[in-house]
């Protein structure tokens, strides 16, 4: 929502806030969070590619690009629409 970076988990006040909400929660490091995100991405990418390879229909792919001014970073979203062999969108 606020486009915070993963380093927020290293901020002392954020950790105090989270500890106040749930003292039993063990805050992961930003490296752990980053690794988990990349692992999830790889799994989803493999699932998506295997579905596309098995699909005998056509796939429409579009992209959208934008920048975030306060972070000086660019982002790209890729969207794919397809109908499978059973005509399910």
Secondary structure, DSSP 4 states (H G I P E B T S, - for coil): -----GGGGG-HHHHHHHHHH-TT--PPPHHHHHHHHHHHHHHHHHHHHHHHHH--S-EEEEEEEEEETTTTEEEEEEEEEE--TT---
